Amino acid sequence: MKWSTYFIPTLKEAPAGAEAASHQLLLRAGLVHMLTSGVYSYLPLGLRVLAKIKHIIREEMGAAGAHELLMPAIHPLEIWQQTGRDKTLEDVMIRFKNKKGTAMCLGPTHEEIITDLVKSFVQSYRQLPVTLYQIQTKFRDETRPRFGVVRACEFIMKDAYSFDTDDAGLKKSYAAMYEAYTRIFARCGLKPIIAEADSGAMGGKISHEFLVPAPIGEDKVKDENGVEHASIEVGHIFQLGTRYTQAMSALYLDETGKQQPIVMGCYGIGVSRLLAAIIEVCHDPKGICWPAGVAPFMVEVLPVQAGDPETMAVAGGVYDGLTKQGIDVLMDDRDESAGRKFNDADLIGIPYRVTIGRRGLQEGKVEIKDRASGVVESVPVDMAVGHLLRLLIPAR
């Protein structure tokens, strides 16, 4: 990708009202744009990060035996009345009436919807267990949206639901999701603290939160040393039992031909919230330091003098060499000052930067910088691509 033809509207200063480091950097690095409080557009660079996060989630959910689907965002309020959660979630539920006068809502979550779906198709114990998930936008009328996409009115969530014949099956499904979550967050560059939690409006007796320590966190959690941290909740898993299936008559026939309520679990990850949590953990005073697994690009090629034919020829060679190897590369081919380019490079935080300038080329070398560590290596031009591939292969 060439910067001159891409859309990365970086800002020198954070807009007024952006308090959290992640919120400031999301805006300054051109990852998101605020339409109104709690409602954001994801710009091309931010969307690439979300795509990387979703790819990790899909790989790990698939490995854990879950199957992806996509459910509606518009729900008849009647289905929520079956469980009484039209009252429980009344404060955050966005409601309206359609042209027929039917009471509707925008989905804040999907337990009722998935239960209604599964009961339409599952009648026998032979059809269980099954775990289904989606990655979809949720809507909640937050009284106080905060910290950019950390607490927003419109947000992206991965929500999964397991269906089993009994509690033993639920515990097995729950353990599989627990392990999948630890792998997902590790691949996103995070080490959350896992804590038993109150199930709240979701219901069930057992649940665990995955909490990332961060100054802006609205939750409190103690680490293994007993130190308390403010934390951002990035995931929450629940053993729901039969709360929803009994209320909605989601039943199956057991081996004796007797009807039993299906046993449920649910498992959520705040996908768009993860975007902010990663930045909260992975940044320095100059900008973002993306973990390799979620970086929008792996390498930035930075020719210092965009008007110099030799510089651009070498930059193009490095760019083409890496691209042919399947590496995501961004080349800053803008005719801008070196200072502007370096500042923008640090701001958007691509893991590796290749700086190509006349001074280095006089010695036949380019500079390769590791964004996270700040380590700079001087490498012969003809070895640059190979050197980067050796650095990148473990990250891939």
C-alpha positions as CSV (number, residue, x, y, z in Angstrom):
1,M,0.0,0.0,0.0
2,K,1.3,3.5,-0.9
3,W,0.6,6.2,1.7
4,S,0.0,8.8,-1.0
5,T,-3.0,6.9,-2.3
6,Y,-4.2,5.6,1.1
7,F,-6.4,7.3,3.6
8,I,-4.5,8.0,6.9
9,P,-5.7,11.3,8.3
10,T,-3.1,11.8,11.1
11,L,-3.4,14.7,13.5
12,K,-0.6,16.5,15.4
13,E,-2.8,17.1,18.5
14,A,-5.6,15.1,20.0
15,P,-9.1,16.7,19.8
16,A,-10.5,18.3,22.9
17,G,-12.2,15.9,25.3
18,A,-10.1,12.8,24.4
19,E,-8.8,11.9,27.9
20,A,-7.6,8.3,27.5
21,A,-4.3,7.6,25.8
22,S,-6.0,5.0,23.5
23,H,-8.7,7.5,22.6
24,Q,-6.2,10.2,21.7
25,L,-4.1,7.8,19.6
26,L,-7.1,6.3,17.9
27,L,-8.0,9.7,16.7
28,R,-4.5,11.1,16.0
29,A,-3.3,8.0,14.1
30,G,-6.3,8.2,11.8
31,L,-7.9,4.9,13.0
32,V,-11.3,6.2,14.0
33,H,-13.5,9.3,13.6
34,M,-16.2,10.3,16.0
35,L,-19.6,11.0,14.5
36,T,-21.2,11.8,17.9
37,S,-20.6,10.8,21.5
38,G,-20.2,7.0,21.7
39,V,-20.5,6.5,17.9
40,Y,-17.5,6.1,15.7
41,S,-16.5,5.4,12.1
42,Y,-13.5,3.0,11.7
43,L,-11.2,4.4,9.1
44,P,-9.0,2.1,6.8
45,L,-6.1,1.7,9.2
46,G,-8.4,1.0,12.1
47,L,-10.4,-1.4,10.0
48,R,-7.3,-3.4,9.1
49,V,-6.6,-3.9,12.8
50,L,-10.1,-5.0,13.5
51,A,-9.8,-7.5,10.6
52,K,-6.6,-8.9,12.2
53,I,-8.4,-9.3,15.5
54,K,-11.4,-10.9,13.9
55,H,-9.1,-13.3,12.0
56,I,-7.5,-14.4,15.3
57,I,-10.9,-14.9,16.9
58,R,-12.2,-16.9,14.0
59,E,-9.1,-19.2,14.0
60,E,-9.3,-19.9,17.7
61,M,-13.1,-20.3,17.8
62,G,-12.9,-22.7,14.9
63,A,-10.1,-24.7,16.7
64,A,-12.4,-24.9,19.7
65,G,-15.2,-26.4,17.7
66,A,-17.5,-23.3,17.4
67,H,-19.3,-22.4,14.1
68,E,-19.9,-18.9,12.9
69,L,-23.3,-17.5,11.9
70,L,-24.8,-14.0,11.8
71,M,-28.0,-13.0,13.6
72,P,-30.2,-9.9,13.1
73,A,-29.5,-6.6,14.8
74,I,-33.2,-5.7,14.8
75,H,-35.3,-7.7,17.2
76,P,-39.1,-7.9,18.1
77,L,-39.4,-6.7,21.7
78,E,-41.7,-9.7,22.3
79,I,-38.8,-12.1,22.3
80,W,-37.1,-10.2,25.1
81,Q,-40.4,-10.2,27.1
82,Q,-40.2,-14.0,27.3
83,T,-37.2,-13.8,29.6
84,G,-38.1,-10.5,31.3
85,R,-34.9,-8.8,30.0
86,D,-36.9,-6.1,28.3
87,K,-37.1,-4.8,31.9
88,T,-33.7,-5.8,33.1
89,L,-32.0,-4.0,30.2
90,E,-34.5,-1.3,29.8
91,D,-32.0,1.5,30.6
92,V,-29.7,0.7,27.7
93,M,-32.1,-0.8,25.2
94,I,-32.7,1.3,22.1
95,R,-36.4,0.8,21.2
96,F,-38.7,1.9,18.4
97,K,-41.9,0.9,16.6
98,N,-41.9,-0.2,12.9
99,K,-44.5,0.9,10.4
100,K,-46.9,-1.8,11.6
101,G,-46.7,-0.5,15.1
102,T,-44.8,-3.5,16.4
103,A,-42.4,-2.8,19.3
104,M,-38.8,-3.5,18.2
105,C,-35.3,-2.9,19.6
106,L,-31.7,-2.9,18.4
107,G,-29.9,-5.8,19.9
108,P,-27.7,-5.1,22.9
109,T,-26.9,-8.8,23.1
110,H,-28.3,-12.0,21.6
111,E,-29.1,-14.7,24.2
112,E,-32.8,-14.7,23.4
113,I,-32.2,-14.6,19.7
114,I,-29.9,-17.6,19.6
115,T,-32.1,-19.6,22.0
116,D,-35.1,-19.0,19.7
117,L,-33.0,-20.1,16.7
118,V,-31.6,-23.3,18.3
119,K,-35.0,-24.4,19.6
120,S,-36.3,-24.2,16.0
121,F,-33.8,-26.9,14.9
122,V,-32.6,-28.9,17.9
123,Q,-35.1,-31.5,19.2
124,S,-32.9,-34.5,20.1
125,Y,-29.9,-35.2,22.3
126,R,-28.2,-36.5,19.2
127,Q,-28.0,-32.9,17.9
128,L,-26.0,-31.8,20.9
129,P,-23.6,-30.4,21.9
130,V,-23.2,-27.4,19.5
131,T,-21.5,-24.0,19.9
132,L,-22.4,-21.1,17.6
133,Y,-20.9,-17.6,17.5
134,Q,-21.0,-14.4,15.6
135,I,-19.1,-11.1,15.2
136,Q,-21.6,-8.4,15.0
137,T,-22.5,-4.8,16.0
138,K,-24.4,-4.3,19.3
139,F,-26.3,-1.2,20.4
140,R,-26.7,0.2,23.9
141,D,-27.9,3.6,24.9
142,E,-25.1,4.3,27.3
143,T,-25.8,7.2,29.7
144,R,-22.2,8.1,29.7
145,P,-20.1,6.9,26.8
146,R,-16.4,7.1,27.8
147,F,-12.9,6.7,26.6
148,G,-13.7,6.5,22.9
149,V,-14.5,2.9,21.8
150,V,-14.0,1.5,25.3
151,R,-17.6,2.3,26.3
152,A,-19.6,3.2,23.2
153,C,-23.2,3.2,22.1
154,E,-22.4,1.1,19.0
155,F,-19.7,-1.5,19.3
156,I,-18.5,-4.8,17.7
157,M,-18.7,-7.9,19.8
158,K,-17.9,-11.6,19.3
159,D,-20.6,-13.5,21.1
160,A,-20.7,-17.3,21.3
161,Y,-23.3,-19.7,22.8
162,S,-22.9,-23.3,23.7
163,F,-25.8,-25.8,24.0
164,D,-25.4,-29.1,25.9
165,T,-27.5,-31.8,27.3
166,D,-26.3,-31.4,30.9
167,D,-24.0,-29.5,33.3
168,A,-21.1,-31.9,32.6
169,G,-21.3,-31.0,28.9
170,L,-21.6,-27.3,29.8
171,K,-18.4,-27.4,31.9
172,K,-16.6,-29.1,29.0
173,S,-17.8,-26.4,26.5
174,Y,-16.9,-23.7,29.0
175,A,-13.4,-25.0,29.5
176,A,-12.9,-25.1,25.7
177,M,-13.9,-21.4,25.5
178,Y,-11.8,-20.5,28.5
179,E,-8.7,-21.9,26.8
180,A,-9.6,-20.3,23.4
181,Y,-9.9,-16.9,25.1
182,T,-6.4,-17.2,26.7
183,R,-5.0,-18.0,23.2
184,I,-6.9,-15.1,21.5
185,F,-5.7,-12.5,24.0
186,A,-2.1,-13.8,23.9
187,R,-2.1,-13.5,20.1
188,C,-3.4,-9.9,20.4
189,G,-0.4,-9.1,22.6
190,L,-2.3,-9.0,25.9
191,K,-2.0,-10.8,29.3
192,P,-5.3,-10.3,31.0
193,I,-6.0,-11.2,34.6
194,I,-8.8,-13.8,34.8
195,A,-11.1,-13.4,37.7
196,E,-14.4,-15.0,38.9
197,A,-17.2,-12.5,38.4
198,D,-20.8,-11.6,39.1
199,S,-23.0,-12.9,36.3
200,G,-25.3,-9.8,36.6
201,A,-28.1,-9.4,34.0
202,M,-26.8,-12.4,32.0
203,G,-27.6,-14.9,34.7
204,G,-26.0,-18.2,35.7
205,K,-24.0,-19.2,38.7
206,I,-20.4,-19.2,37.3
207,S,-18.6,-16.6,35.2
208,H,-15.1,-15.3,34.5
209,E,-13.9,-11.9,33.4
210,F,-10.8,-11.3,31.3
211,L,-9.4,-8.0,32.5
212,V,-6.5,-5.9,31.1
213,P,-4.8,-3.6,33.6
214,A,-5.0,0.0,32.4
215,P,-5.3,3.4,34.1
216,I,-8.7,4.1,32.5
217,G,-10.2,0.8,33.6
218,E,-13.6,0.9,35.2
219,D,-13.2,-2.5,36.9
220,K,-10.9,-3.5,39.8
221,V,-8.9,-6.7,39.9
222,K,-6.1,-8.2,41.9
223,D,-3.1,-9.9,40.2
224,E,-1.4,-13.0,41.5
225,N,0.6,-10.9,43.9
226,G,-2.5,-9.3,45.4
227,V,-1.9,-5.9,43.8
228,E,-5.1,-4.2,42.8
229,H,-5.3,-2.7,39.3
230,A,-7.8,-0.6,37.4
231,S,-8.7,-2.8,34.4
232,I,-10.6,-2.9,31.2
233,E,-12.9,-5.9,30.7
234,V,-12.2,-7.4,27.3
235,G,-14.0,-10.7,27.7
236,H,-16.6,-12.4,29.9
237,I,-17.8,-16.0,29.8
238,F,-20.9,-17.4,31.6
239,Q,-22.3,-20.8,32.6
240,L,-26.0,-19.8,32.0
241,G,-27.5,-23.2,32.7
242,T,-31.2,-23.3,31.8
243,R,-32.3,-19.7,32.5
244,Y,-33.1,-18.9,28.9
245,T,-34.0,-22.3,27.6
246,Q,-36.6,-22.9,30.3
247,A,-38.1,-19.4,29.8
248,M,-38.3,-19.9,26.1
249,S,-39.1,-23.7,26.0
250,A,-35.9,-24.7,24.2
251,L,-36.2,-28.4,24.9
252,Y,-34.7,-31.6,23.6
253,L,-35.6,-35.3,23.9
254,D,-33.2,-37.2,26.0
255,E,-32.2,-40.9,25.5
256,T,-35.4,-42.0,27.4
257,G,-37.7,-39.8,25.2
258,K,-38.2,-37.3,28.0
259,Q,-38.1,-33.6,27.3
260,Q,-35.3,-31.6,29.0
261,P,-34.2,-28.0,28.9
262,I,-31.0,-27.4,26.9
263,V,-28.1,-26.3,29.0
264,M,-26.4,-23.0,27.8
265,G,-23.2,-21.1,28.1
266,C,-22.4,-17.7,26.6
267,Y,-19.0,-16.1,25.8
268,G,-18.3,-12.5,24.8
269,I,-15.3,-10.6,23.6
270,G,-15.5,-6.8,23.0
271,V,-13.8,-6.7,19.6
272,S,-13.8,-2.9,19.1
273,R,-12.9,-2.5,22.8
274,L,-9.9,-4.8,22.2
275,L,-8.7,-2.2,19.7
276,A,-8.5,0.4,22.5
277,A,-7.2,-2.0,25.2
278,I,-4.3,-3.0,23.0
279,I,-3.3,0.6,22.5
280,E,-3.6,1.3,26.2
281,V,-1.0,-1.4,26.9
282,C,1.1,-1.0,23.8
283,H,2.1,2.7,23.3
284,D,4.8,5.2,24.3
285,P,5.0,9.0,24.2
286,K,5.5,9.0,20.4
287,G,2.5,6.8,19.5
288,I,1.3,3.2,19.1
289,C,3.5,0.1,19.3
290,W,1.4,-2.6,17.6
291,P,1.9,-6.2,18.6
292,A,2.8,-8.2,15.4
293,G,-0.4,-10.2,15.4
294,V,-2.7,-7.3,15.0
295,A,-0.6,-4.6,13.3
296,P,-2.3,-3.0,10.3
297,F,1.0,-3.5,8.4
298,M,4.1,-5.3,9.4
299,V,6.7,-3.1,7.7
300,E,6.7,0.6,6.8
301,V,9.2,1.5,4.0
302,L,10.2,5.2,4.5
303,P,12.1,6.8,1.6
304,V,13.4,10.1,3.1
305,Q,13.7,11.9,-0.2
306,A,10.6,11.1,-2.3
307,G,11.8,13.1,-5.2
308,D,15.2,11.3,-5.5
309,P,15.1,8.6,-8.2
310,E,17.8,6.4,-6.6
311,T,16.1,6.5,-3.2
312,M,12.7,5.7,-4.6
313,A,14.1,2.8,-6.7
314,V,15.6,1.2,-3.7
315,A,12.4,1.8,-1.7
316,G,10.4,0.2,-4.5
317,G,12.7,-2.8,-4.6
318,V,12.3,-3.4,-0.8
319,Y,8.5,-2.8,-1.0
320,D,8.1,-5.3,-4.0
321,G,10.4,-7.9,-2.4
322,L,8.4,-8.0,0.8
323,T,5.0,-7.8,-0.9
324,K,5.9,-10.8,-3.0
325,Q,6.5,-12.7,0.2
326,G,3.0,-12.0,1.5
327,I,4.1,-9.3,3.9
328,D,1.7,-6.4,4.6
329,V,3.8,-3.3,3.7
330,L,3.0,0.4,3.8
331,M,5.4,2.7,1.8
332,D,5.4,6.4,2.8
333,D,6.0,7.8,-0.7
334,R,4.6,11.3,0.2
335,D,6.6,14.3,-0.7
336,E,6.8,15.5,2.9
337,S,9.5,16.5,5.3
338,A,11.6,13.8,7.0
339,G,10.4,15.1,10.3
340,R,6.7,14.7,9.4
341,K,7.3,11.2,8.0
342,F,9.2,10.0,11.1
343,N,6.6,11.5,13.4
344,D,3.8,9.8,11.5
345,A,5.6,6.5,11.5
346,D,6.1,6.5,15.2
347,L,2.4,7.6,15.7
348,I,0.8,4.8,13.7
349,G,3.3,2.3,15.2
350,I,4.1,-0.3,12.4
351,P,6.4,-2.9,14.0
352,Y,9.3,-2.4,11.6
353,R,10.4,0.6,9.7
354,V,12.9,0.6,6.8
355,T,14.5,4.1,6.3
356,I,16.1,4.7,3.0
357,G,18.0,8.0,2.4
358,R,20.8,9.4,0.3
359,R,23.2,9.4,3.2
360,G,22.8,5.7,3.9
361,L,22.8,4.8,0.2
362,Q,26.2,6.4,-0.2
363,E,27.4,3.5,2.0
364,G,25.0,1.0,0.3
365,K,22.9,0.6,3.4
366,V,19.4,1.1,4.8
367,E,18.2,1.4,8.4
368,I,15.8,-1.1,10.0
369,K,14.1,0.0,13.2
370,D,12.1,-2.1,15.6
371,R,9.3,0.2,16.8
372,A,8.7,-1.4,20.1
373,S,12.4,-1.7,21.3
374,G,13.7,1.3,19.4
375,V,16.7,-0.9,18.2
376,V,18.1,0.4,14.8
377,E,20.2,-1.8,12.5
378,S,22.2,-0.7,9.5
379,V,21.8,-3.3,6.7
380,P,23.2,-3.6,3.2
381,V,20.6,-2.8,0.6
382,D,20.7,-6.2,-1.0
383,M,20.2,-7.9,2.3
384,A,17.3,-5.8,3.6
385,V,14.5,-8.0,2.4
386,G,16.1,-11.2,3.7
387,H,16.9,-9.6,7.0
388,L,13.3,-8.4,7.5
389,L,11.9,-11.8,6.5
390,R,14.1,-13.4,9.2
391,L,12.7,-10.9,11.7
392,L,9.1,-11.4,10.6
393,I,8.8,-15.1,10.1
394,P,8.5,-15.8,13.9
395,A,5.9,-13.0,14.1
396,R,3.8,-14.5,11.3
